[in-house]
């Protein structure tokens, strides 16, 4: 049997593809973490196909065992992946997803014969932020619209006669409210009640 050779896939290509995995690992639910594992295993399997052989993935891993620093970790990660794709309703924890994907990444680097250049905190933060906005487009649109309306309101209150009159009216009303203990207590109670009602409504929707 010919000696197994490292894959020709380079680190730059792996790093570009792995960004998607890191973004998914930054998610907040088990469905996203499961997707991260599927993406990670897809990259791992692509490289494994280049350096090994076998009828099953497990056979391929064993046949390329001399390349891996931690073959047990690779087999454990493959088991996590199989549970995700084969067991209906299986939920993976973030800890398991992180551990398994890290094992797969190390296995990939073992196969291509290169070391991984760890990304700094700024790159990881930008990656997580990019994923957050990508999965919450309505929130991003709402923030942008809110910022625009806020700037327009400041201009209106500062540079128009009606705005100046309205600003003076609002300032006088706030002085009146803040100067009254009864109104302050009522306002605080209203805010607390509103928060409690919103939390109860949110919890009720989650249980459905």
LOLOFI-609229 format. One record per residue: x, y, z of N, C-alpha, C in turn. Coordinates in steps of 0.1 Angstrom, whole numbers, plus 5000, padded with zeros to 4 digits. Example, Ala and Ser with C-alpha at 12.3 -4.5 7.8 and 13.67 -1.06 7.14 Angstrom:
! residues 2
513249435078512349555078513249675078;512849785071513749895071512950005079;
! end
This chain:
! residues 208
500849885000500050005000500950125000;500650224991501350344991501150425003;502250495007502150585019501250695017;500350725027499450835026500150965025;499651055016500251185014499351285019;499851395025499051505029498151565017;497051625020496151675010496751795004;496351824991496851944984496052064988;494952044995494052164999494852255008;494952385005495852475013495052535025;495852585034495252645047494352765044;494752845034493952965030492552925026;492452815018491152765014490352715025;490952645034490252585046489752705055;490652805057490252915066489052985060;489053005047487953075040486652995042;486652865041485452785043485052775057;486052775066485852755080485152875087;485252995080484553105086483053085088;482453015078481052975079480752895092;481652805095481552715107481552805119;482552895120482652985132481453075134;480953125122479753205123478553125129;478353005125477252925130477552885144;478752855148479052825162478752935171;478653065166478353175174476853195175;476053105170474553115171474153085185;472853095187472253085200471252965202;471152875193470352755195470952635189;470352515193470952395189470852365174;469852425167469652395153470852455145;471252575150472452645143473752575146;473852525159475052445162475152315154;473952255152473952135144474352165129;473952285124474352325111475852345110;476452395121477852425122478652285121;478152185128478752055127478651995113;477552015107477351965093478352025083;478452165085479452235076480852195079;481152175092482552135096482851995090;481951905091482151765087482251765072;481551845065481551855050483051895046;483551995052484952035049485951925052;485751865064486651755068486551635058;485351605054485151485045485851515031;485751635027486351675014487851645014;488451685025489951665026490251515028;489351445036489651305039489551225026;488651255017488451185004489751194996;490551294998491751314990492951234995;492851195008494051135014493850985018;492550945018492250805023491250735015;490950615019490050525011489250445021;488150385016487350305025485850315021;485050215024483650225021482850315030;483350335042482650425051483550525056;483050635062483850745067484750695078;484150605087484950545098486150475093;485950395082487050325076488150415070;487650525064488550625059489450685070;488750715081489450775093490550675098;490150555100491150455105492250435095;491950435082493050415072493950535071;493550645075494350765075494850795089;494750705098495050725112496350775116;497350745107498750785110498950935108;497951005102498051145100497451225111;496651165119495951235130496651235143;496651355150497251365163496351295173;495051315171494051265180492951195173;493151065169492150995161490850965170;491050955183489850935191488951055191;489551175191488751295190488051305176;488651265166488051265152486851165152;487051045157485950945157484850995166;485151065177484051115185483251225178;483951305170483351415163482451355152;482951245146482151175135480851115141;480951075153479851015160478751125163;479251245167478351355170477651395157;478351395146477851435133476751325129;477051195131476051095127474751105135;474851145148473651165156472851275150;473451385146472751495141471951465128;472651395119471951365106471151245106;471251155115470551025115469451025126;469651085137468651075148467651195147;466451165144465451275143465251335157;465251465157465051545169466251545178;467451495174468651505182469051645184;469451685196469851825198471351815203;472151895197473551905201473752025209;474552015220474852125228475952215222;476052335226477152425221478552375224;478652315237479952265241480352145232;479452055229479751935221480051985207;479352085202479552135188480952195187;481352275197482652335197483752235198;483552135207484652035209484751955196;483651905190483751825178484251895166;483852025165484352105153485852135155;486252155167487752175170488552055166;487951935169488651805166488751795151;487651825144487651815129488651915123;488652035128489652135123491052085124;491352035136492751985138493051865129;492051785127492251675117492451725103;491751825099491951885086493351935085;493852005095495152065095496251955095;495951845102496851735102496951675088;495851665081495851605067496551695057;496451825058497051915049498451955053;498851905065500251925069500652065072;499652145077499952285080499352315094;499852425100499452475113498352585110;497452595120496452695119496852825125;496652935118496953065124495653115131;495753125144494553155152494153305149;492853325147492353455144492253535157;492553665156492553745168491153775172;490953835184489653865190488853955181;489554045174488854145165488154075153;488953985147488353905136487253815140;487353755152486253675157485053755160;485253875166484153965169483354005156;484154045146483554085133482853975127;483353855128482753735122481353705129;481353715142480153695150479153805147;479653935146478754045143478054025129;478953985119478453965106477353855105;477553755113476553645113475253695120;475453775131474253825138473353905129;473954005122473154085113472654005101;473353905097472853825086471653745089;471553705102470453625107469353715113;469553845114468553935120468354055111;467954035098467954155089466854255093;465754205099464654295103465154385115;465954335124466454415135467454515130;468254475120469254575114468454685107;467454645099466654755092465954845102;465454785113464854865123465754965130;466954925133467955005139468355125130;468555095117468955195107467855295105;466555245105465455335103465355425116;465555355128465455435140466455535141;467755505137468755605137468455725128;467955695116467555805107466455895113;465455825119464355905124464855995136;465755935144466356005156467056135151;467856115141468656235135467656335130;466656285122465656385117464856455128;464556385139463856445150464756555157;466056525159466956625165466956755156;467056735143467056845134465756925135;464656855135463356915136463156995148;463656945160463457015173464457135174;465557125167466557225169466457345159;466057315147466157415136464757455130;463657415136462357465131461657535142;460757635139460057705149459057615157;458357535149457457435155458157345164;459357295159460157205167460657265180;461057385180461557455192460357475202;459157505196458057525205457657395212;457757285204457357155209458457105219;459657135216460757095226460557165239;460157295239459957365251458757315259;457757275251456557215257456957075264;457756995258458156865263459056885276;459856985275460757015287459957055299;458957145296458057185307457257075313;456756985304456056865309456856775317;458156755313459056665320459356725334;459556855335459756925348458656905357;457456905351456156885359456156745364;456456645356456356505360457356475370;458656515367459756485376459656555390;458856675390458756745402457656685411;456856595406455756535414456156395418;456156365431456556235436455456135432;454256165433453156075429453256035415;453456125406453556095392454856005389;455956035396457155955394456855815398;456255795410455955655414454955585405;453955655400453055595390453755565377;454655645373455455625360456355495362;456955485374457855375377457055245377;455855255384454955135385454455085371;454155185362453755155349454855085341;456055135342457155065335457354925340;457354905353457554775359456454675354;455254725355454054635351454254605336;454654695328454754675313455854565311;456954575318458054475317457554345321;456854335332456354205337455454135327;454554225321453554175311454254125299;455254195294455954155282456754025284;457354015296458053885299457153775300;455953795306454953685307454453645293;454253745285453753715271454753635263;456053685265457153615257457253465262;457253445275457353315281456153225276;455053285275453853205271453953165256;454553255248454753215234455753105232;456853105240457853005239457352865243;456352865252455852735256454852675247;454352745237453452695227454152605217;
! end
